[in-house]
Amino acid sequence: MTSQATCQILKKGEVQVGEKEREHDIASLRKELATLVAEKCVDPSTQRPYPVGMIEKAMTEAGYSVKTNKTAKSQVGTTHRSVTST
């Protein structure tokens, strides 16, 4: 009986994540996303990529929030549009 209950919990249950771990995961995803966007954006005056810090600042100013249920690669397009429209 216990093994059936355990299997049911594993199939339908959700993993609870602590606040610090969640914050770390979001910060890590945000950094990865900013890095991917920075690789694709070039400053027209210098022909060099924008620094990751500048992209992160633009994301904050644009009010962009990362989606934790999506990968960084899948969010690059929407992030790029949000950053370039500000």
Order of alpha helices (4+ residues) and beta strands (2+ residues): alpha-alpha-beta-beta-alpha-alpha
